[in-house]
């Protein structure tokens, strides 16, 4: 249900130019959030099918979400309706290069994906030994 709503929202929002009413930045934030929700939905379905929690798909899903959020930290400050979060990287007057809070979340997700990948490979090695 969540992924269907996401596709409908993004399609409807683009076709009806909703970003002009709520602002391009707010619309992009919602698209980023819904993209992350779809990624999580796909991962949960894959868990149910394979009956395994830790897998390469988990690492891939967290990397995709981390990548989306990291890219959003650079793109969102360029859109109309952007409001400064208080932690910016290289800002001058109304120009902000990178939103630091969003970047920090994205980088932490990418680091978390690396930790999960190492844990997954260690678990595979342990399973092979046993």
KEFIRO-216799 format. One line per 8 residues: number of its first residue (from 0); for each residue x, y, z of N, C-alpha, C, CB. Coordinates in nm, 2 decimals, decimal comma, padded with zeros to 4 digits, m for minus. Glycine has a CB too. Example, Ala and Ser with C-alpha at 12.3 -4.5 7.8 and 13.67 -1.06 7.14 Angstrom:
BEGIN
0 = 01,32/m00,57/00,78/01,23/m00,45/00,78/01,32/m00,33/00,78/01,13/m00,45/00,90; 01,28/m00,22/00,71/01,37/m00,11/00,71/01,29/00,00/00,79/01,41/m00,06/00,57
//
This chain:
BEGIN
0 = 00,08/m00,12/00,00/00,00/00,00/00,00/00,09/00,12/00,00/m00,09/00,00/00,12; 00,20/00,13/00,08/00,28/00,24/00,09/00,35/00,27/m00,05/00,38/00,22/00,19; 00,40/00,17/m00,12/00,47/00,20/m00,24/00,37/00,25/m00,35/00,54/00,07/m00,29; 00,25/00,20/m00,35/00,15/00,24/m00,44/00,12/00,39/m00,42/00,02/00,16/m00,43; 00,10/00,43/m00,29/00,08/00,57/m00,26/00,19/00,66/m00,30/00,05/00,58/m00,11; 00,31/00,61/m00,29/00,43/00,68/m00,33/00,43/00,71/m00,48/00,56/00,61/m00,29; 00,41/00,61/m00,56/00,41/00,62/m00,70/00,29/00,72/m00,74/00,39/00,49/m00,77; 00,18/00,71/m00,68/00,07/00,80/m00,71/00,10/00,94/m00,67/m00,06/00,75/m00,64
8 = 00,16/00,96/m00,56/00,19/01,10/m00,51/00,29/01,16/m00,61/00,25/01,09/m00,37; 00,40/01,09/m00,64/00,50/01,15/m00,73/00,44/01,18/m00,86/00,62/01,06/m00,73; 00,37/01,08/m00,92/00,31/01,10/m01,05/00,21/01,21/m01,05/00,24/00,98/m01,10; 00,12/01,22/m00,95/00,02/01,32/m00,94/00,09/01,46/m00,92/m00,08/01,29/m00,83; 00,19/01,46/m00,83/00,26/01,58/m00,80/00,33/01,64/m00,92/00,35/01,56/m00,69; 00,39/01,56/m01,00/00,46/01,61/m01,12/00,36/01,66/m01,22/00,55/01,50/m01,17; 00,26/01,58/m01,25/00,16/01,61/m01,35/00,08/01,74/m01,32/00,07/01,50/m01,38; 00,04/01,75/m01,19/m00,04/01,87/m01,15/00,04/01,99/m01,10/m00,14/01,82/m01,04
16 = 00,17/01,97/m01,11/00,27/02,08/m01,07/00,24/02,12/m00,92/00,25/02,20/m01,16; 00,23/02,03/m00,84/00,21/02,05/m00,69/00,33/02,13/m00,63/00,19/01,92/m00,62; 00,45/02,11/m00,69/00,56/02,18/m00,63/00,55/02,33/m00,64/00,69/02,14/m00,70; 00,46/02,38/m00,73/00,44/02,52/m00,73/00,36/02,57/m00,62/00,37/02,56/m00,87; 00,27/02,49/m00,56/00,19/02,52/m00,45/00,26/02,51/m00,32/00,06/02,44/m00,45; 00,33/02,39/m00,30/00,39/02,37/m00,17/00,54/02,40/m00,17/00,38/02,22/m00,13; 00,59/02,44/m00,28/00,74/02,47/m00,29/00,82/02,35/m00,34/00,79/02,52/m00,16; 00,91/02,38/m00,43/00,99/02,27/m00,49/01,07/02,20/m00,38/01,08/02,33/m00,60
24 = 01,12/02,27/m00,29/01,20/02,20/m00,18/01,12/02,11/m00,10/01,27/02,31/m00,09; 01,00/02,15/m00,06/00,92/02,06/00,02/00,87/01,94/m00,06/00,79/02,14/00,07; 00,84/01,96/m00,19/00,80/01,85/m00,27/00,92/01,75/m00,29/00,76/01,90/m00,41; 01,04/01,81/m00,31/01,16/01,72/m00,32/01,19/01,64/m00,19/01,28/01,80/m00,36; 01,17/01,71/m00,08/01,18/01,63/00,05/01,09/01,52/00,06/01,16/01,73/00,17; 00,96/01,54/00,02/00,86/01,43/00,02/00,90/01,32/m00,08/00,72/01,49/m00,01; 00,95/01,36/m00,19/00,99/01,26/m00,29/01,11/01,17/m00,24/01,03/01,32/m00,43; 01,20/01,24/m00,17/01,32/01,17/m00,11/01,26/01,07/00,00/01,42/01,27/m00,05
32 = 01,17/01,12/00,08/01,12/01,04/00,19/01,04/00,92/00,13/01,02/01,12/00,28; 00,96/00,94/00,03/00,89/00,83/m00,03/00,98/00,74/m00,11/00,78/00,89/m00,13; 01,09/00,79/m00,16/01,18/00,70/m00,23/01,25/00,60/m00,13/01,29/00,78/m00,30; 01,28/00,66/m00,01/01,33/00,57/00,10/01,23/00,47/00,15/01,38/00,66/00,22; 01,10/00,51/00,15/01,00/00,42/00,20/00,98/00,31/00,10/00,86/00,49/00,21; 00,99/00,34/m00,03/00,98/00,23/m00,13/01,10/00,13/m00,12/00,97/00,29/m00,28; 01,22/00,19/m00,10/01,33/00,10/m00,08/01,31/00,01/00,04/01,46/00,19/m00,07; 01,27/00,06/00,15/01,24/m00,02/00,26/01,13/m00,13/00,24/01,20/00,07/00,38
40 = 01,03/m00,09/00,16/00,92/m00,18/00,13/00,97/m00,30/00,05/00,81/m00,11/00,05; 01,06/m00,27/m00,05/01,11/m00,37/m00,14/01,20/m00,46/m00,05/01,20/m00,31/m00,25; 01,28/m00,41/00,04/01,36/m00,49/00,13/01,28/m00,58/00,22/01,45/m00,40/00,21; 01,17/m00,53/00,27/01,09/m00,61/00,36/01,02/m00,72/00,28/00,98/m00,52/00,43; 00,98/m00,70/00,16/00,92/m00,80/00,08/01,03/m00,91/00,05/00,87/m00,75/m00,06; 01,15/m00,87/00,02/01,26/m00,96/m00,01/01,29/m01,04/00,12/01,39/m00,88/m00,05; 01,29/m00,98/00,24/01,31/m01,06/00,36/01,20/m01,17/00,38/01,30/m00,96/00,49; 01,08/m01,13/00,35/00,97/m01,23/00,36/00,99/m01,34/00,26/00,84/m01,16/00,34
48 = 01,04/m01,31/00,14/01,05/m01,42/00,04/01,17/m01,51/00,07/01,08/m01,35/m00,10; 01,29/m01,45/00,11/01,41/m01,53/00,14/01,42/m01,58/00,28/01,53/m01,45/00,11; 01,34/m01,52/00,37/01,35/m01,56/00,51/01,48/m01,54/00,58/01,31/m01,71/00,53; 01,56/m01,44/00,52/01,69/m01,40/00,58/01,68/m01,25/00,60/01,80/m01,44/00,49; 01,73/m01,21/00,72/01,74/m01,07/00,75/01,86/m01,00/00,70/01,73/m01,05/00,90; 01,98/m01,06/00,73/02,10/m01,00/00,68/02,14/m01,06/00,55/02,22/m01,02/00,78; 02,14/m00,97/00,45/02,18/m01,01/00,32/02,24/m00,90/00,24/02,05/m01,07/00,24; 02,29/m00,93/00,12/02,34/m00,82/00,04/02,24/m00,72/00,00/02,40/m00,88/m00,09
56 = 02,11/m00,76/00,00/02,00/m00,66/m00,03/01,99/m00,56/00,08/01,87/m00,74/m00,05; 02,01/m00,60/00,20/02,01/m00,50/00,32/02,11/m00,40/00,30/02,02/m00,57/00,45; 02,24/m00,44/00,26/02,35/m00,35/00,24/02,31/m00,26/00,12/02,48/m00,43/00,22; 02,26/m00,32/00,02/02,23/m00,24/m00,10/02,12/m00,14/m00,07/02,18/m00,33/m00,21; 02,02/m00,18/00,00/01,91/m00,09/00,04/01,96/00,03/00,12/01,80/m00,17/00,12; 02,04/00,00/00,22/02,09/00,11/00,31/02,18/00,20/00,23/02,17/00,05/00,43; 02,26/00,14/00,14/02,35/00,23/00,05/02,26/00,32/m00,04/02,44/00,14/m00,03; 02,16/00,26/m00,10/02,07/00,34/m00,18/02,01/00,46/m00,10/01,96/00,25/m00,25
64 = 01,96/00,43/00,01/01,89/00,53/00,10/02,00/00,63/00,14/01,83/00,47/00,22; 02,12/00,59/00,18/02,23/00,68/00,21/02,27/00,77/00,09/02,35/00,60/00,26; 02,27/00,71/m00,03/02,31/00,78/m00,15/02,20/00,89/m00,18/02,32/00,69/m00,26; 02,07/00,85/m00,17/01,96/00,94/m00,20/01,97/01,06/m00,10/01,83/00,87/m00,19; 01,99/01,03/00,03/01,99/01,14/00,13/02,11/01,23/00,11/01,99/01,08/00,27; 02,23/01,17/00,07/02,35/01,25/00,05/02,33/01,34/m00,07/02,47/01,15/00,03; 02,28/01,29/m00,18/02,25/01,37/m00,30/02,15/01,48/m00,26/02,20/01,28/m00,41; 02,05/01,45/m00,18/01,95/01,55/m00,14/02,02/01,66/m00,07/01,84/01,48/m00,06
72 = 02,12/01,63/00,01/02,19/01,74/00,08/02,25/01,85/m00,01/02,29/01,68/00,18; 02,28/01,81/m00,13/02,34/01,90/m00,22/02,23/01,97/m00,31/02,44/01,83/m00,31; 02,12/01,89/m00,34/02,02/01,94/m00,44/01,92/02,03/m00,37/01,95/01,82/m00,50; 01,87/01,99/m00,25/01,77/02,06/m00,18/01,80/02,21/m00,16/01,74/02,00/m00,05; 01,92/02,25/m00,12/01,95/02,39/m00,10/01,93/02,48/m00,23/02,08/02,41/m00,05; 01,93/02,42/m00,35/01,91/02,49/m00,47/01,77/02,51/m00,51/01,99/02,42/m00,58; 01,68/02,45/m00,44/01,54/02,46/m00,48/01,47/02,57/m00,41/01,46/02,33/m00,45; 01,36/02,62/m00,48/01,29/02,73/m00,42/01,21/02,68/m00,29/01,19/02,79/m00,52
80 = 01,21/02,76/m00,19/01,14/02,73/m00,07/01,23/02,67/00,03/01,03/02,64/m00,09; 01,36/02,66/00,00/01,46/02,60/00,10/01,48/02,69/00,22/01,60/02,57/00,03; 01,47/02,63/00,33/01,50/02,70/00,46/01,62/02,64/00,52/01,37/02,69/00,56; 01,71/02,73/00,56/01,84/02,69/00,62/01,81/02,61/00,75/01,92/02,81/00,66; 01,88/02,50/00,76/01,86/02,41/00,88/01,95/02,45/01,00/01,90/02,27/00,84; 02,04/02,54/00,98/02,12/02,59/01,09/02,26/02,53/01,08/02,06/02,55/01,22; 02,28/02,42/01,01/02,41/02,36/01,00/02,43/02,34/00,85/02,42/02,22/01,07; 02,51/02,44/00,79/02,54/02,44/00,65/02,68/02,43/00,62/02,48/02,56/00,58
88 = 02,72/02,38/00,50/02,86/02,37/00,46/02,87/02,47/00,34/02,90/02,23/00,42; 02,96/02,57/00,36/02,99/02,67/00,26/02,86/02,75/00,23/03,05/02,61/00,14; 02,82/02,83/00,31/02,71/02,92/00,28/02,75/03,07/00,28/02,59/02,90/00,38; 02,69/03,14/00,19/02,72/03,28/00,18/02,59/03,35/00,15/02,83/03,31/00,07; 02,54/03,44/00,24/02,41/03,51/00,23/02,30/03,41/00,21/02,42/03,61/00,12; 02,23/03,41/00,10/02,12/03,32/00,07/02,17/03,19/00,00/02,01/03,39/m00,01; 02,29/03,18/m00,04/02,34/03,06/m00,11/02,40/02,96/m00,01/02,45/03,10/m00,21; 02,35/02,84/m00,02/02,40/02,73/00,06/02,45/02,62/m00,03/02,30/02,68/00,16
96 = 02,58/02,58/m00,01/02,63/02,47/m00,10/02,57/02,33/m00,06/02,78/02,47/m00,09; 02,58/02,30/00,07/02,54/02,17/00,12/02,47/02,19/00,26/02,65/02,07/00,14; 02,35/02,12/00,27/02,28/02,12/00,40/02,36/02,02/00,49/02,13/02,09/00,39; 02,42/02,06/00,60/02,50/01,98/00,68/02,42/01,87/00,75/02,57/02,06/00,78; 02,30/01,90/00,80/02,23/01,79/00,87/02,19/01,68/00,78/02,10/01,86/00,93; 02,14/01,71/00,66/02,10/01,61/00,57/02,23/01,53/00,52/02,03/01,67/00,44; 02,34/01,60/00,50/02,46/01,53/00,46/02,51/01,43/00,57/02,57/01,63/00,43; 02,50/01,48/00,70/02,54/01,39/00,81/02,46/01,27/00,81/02,53/01,47/00,94
104 = 02,33/01,28/00,80/02,24/01,16/00,80/02,28/01,06/00,68/02,09/01,20/00,79; 02,30/01,12/00,56/02,34/01,04/00,45/02,48/00,97/00,47/02,35/01,12/00,32; 02,57/01,04/00,52/02,71/00,98/00,55/02,70/00,87/00,65/02,81/01,08/00,59; 02,62/00,90/00,76/02,60/00,79/00,86/02,53/00,67/00,81/02,52/00,85/00,98; 02,44/00,69/00,72/02,37/00,57/00,66/02,47/00,49/00,57/02,25/00,61/00,57; 02,56/00,56/00,50/02,66/00,49/00,42/02,76/00,42/00,51/02,74/00,59/00,33; 02,80/00,48/00,62/02,89/00,41/00,71/02,82/00,29/00,77/02,94/00,51/00,83; 02,69/00,31/00,81/02,62/00,19/00,86/02,61/00,08/00,76/02,48/00,24/00,90
112 = 02,59/00,11/00,64/02,59/00,01/00,53/02,72/m00,07/00,53/02,56/00,07/00,40; 02,83/00,00/00,54/02,96/m00,06/00,54/02,98/m00,15/00,66/03,07/00,04/00,55; 02,93/m00,11/00,78/02,94/m00,20/00,90/02,85/m00,32/00,88/02,89/m00,12/01,02; 02,73/m00,30/00,83/02,64/m00,42/00,80/02,71/m00,51/00,70/02,51/m00,37/00,75; 02,78/m00,46/00,60/02,84/m00,55/00,50/02,95/m00,63/00,56/02,90/m00,46/00,39; 03,03/m00,56/00,65/03,14/m00,64/00,72/03,08/m00,74/00,81/03,23/m00,54/00,80; 02,98/m00,71/00,88/02,91/m00,81/00,97/02,85/m00,93/00,89/02,80/m00,74/01,05; 02,80/m00,90/00,77/02,74/m01,00/00,69/02,86/m01,09/00,64/02,67/m00,94/00,57
120 = 02,97/m01,03/00,60/03,08/m01,12/00,55/03,14/m01,20/00,66/03,19/m01,03/00,48; 03,15/m01,14/00,78/03,20/m01,22/00,90/03,10/m01,33/00,93/03,22/m01,13/01,02; 02,97/m01,31/00,92/02,88/m01,42/00,95/02,89/m01,53/00,84/02,73/m01,36/00,95; 02,91/m01,49/00,72/02,93/m01,59/00,61/03,05/m01,68/00,64/02,94/m01,53/00,47; 03,16/m01,61/00,68/03,29/m01,69/00,71/03,27/m01,78/00,83/03,40/m01,59/00,74; 03,19/m01,73/00,93/03,17/m01,82/01,05/03,08/m01,94/01,01/03,10/m01,74/01,16; 02,98/m01,91/00,92/02,89/m02,02/00,88/02,97/m02,13/00,79/02,78/m01,97/00,79; 03,07/m02,08/00,72/03,15/m02,17/00,64/03,24/m02,26/00,72/03,23/m02,09/00,53
128 = 03,29/m02,20/00,83/03,38/m02,27/00,92/03,30/m02,38/01,00/03,44/m02,18/01,03; 03,18/m02,35/01,04/03,10/m02,44/01,11/03,04/m02,54/01,01/02,99/m02,37/01,19
//
